[in-house]
């Protein structure tokens, strides 16, 4: 499994720059650069009293990946030891990206 660090602080799964979801999905089937990828698992945090305060971040995370040209993509699974997802002020998955993406082209 991959170590996942996430700076998308307004995602409902984010707690202390970590993801509380034990698996995520990275999109960007035809991506050639980082900003053509996205965390499809992103869900905007709604400030309605609900929180993830009791959630436990899951550093080892299974990552499925559509980015066919990423050198870490092996049979639609991420093989990187560590992955960083970013997207400050994201309000949809399109505002996020996998900054670990590395095009093998």
Buried (B, 14 or more C-beta within 10 A) or exposed (E): BBEBBBBBBBBBBBBEEBBBBBEBBBBBEEBBEBBBBBBBBBBBBEEEEEEBEEBEBBEEBBBBBBBEBBBBBEEEEBEBEEBBBBBEEBEEBBBBBBBBBBEEE
